[in-house]
Amino acid sequence: MKIDCHYHLSKGEGHLERNRKSLENARSVGIDKVCVSILGATTHDEFRESNRVLSEYVEEYPDMVLGYSFVNPCYVREAVAELERCINDYGFIGLKLLHHCRCSEPMVFPLVEKTIELNVPILIHCGHCAPELKRGQETTLTDPEDVAF
């Protein structure tokens, strides 16, 4: 069995056709399952909407699409609640952690604790960040040293 553990679908205009084609392409090259998150969110409401859209693909492709709740840890309380909702209500299998806050920052700890409680994995993405997602905090970036923390 081949599993792509870091896959993205899109939302917005034309997403249905684009995403179905993407999933067909994955199948055509022998990928059996994809661990998916939908990016492009800034506000907490946009994160919730991305997860809701993803839940439709989890439902439509239950044998292939494995959902990862995508949240912004800068919104600590809301992010924990959204993670729990995605796991319990949508059947998602894990957490895709936004890289705009270092995963070693204390604000991320409640999310880590919730994943332990729910017994689900975390996909941590290292990369560059956009300062507007930081709620006034200094621009940071999760890097391999943070993950090793």
Salt bridges, closest charged atoms under 4 A:
GLU49 OE2 - ARG52 NH2 2.61
GLU56 OE2 - ARG52 NH1 2.43
GLU60 OE2 - ARG20 NE 3.07
ASP63 OD2 - ARG27 NH2 3.03
GLU78 OE2 - ARG77 NH2 3.83
GLU82 OE1 - ARG48 NH1 3.20
GLU82 OE1 - ARG85 NE 2.81
GLU84 OE2 - LYS114 NZ 3.45
GLU105 OE1 - LYS134 NZ 3.99
GLU117 OE2 - LYS114 NZ 3.09
ASP143 OD2 - ARG102 NH1 3.47
ASP146 OD2 - ARG102 NH1 2.50
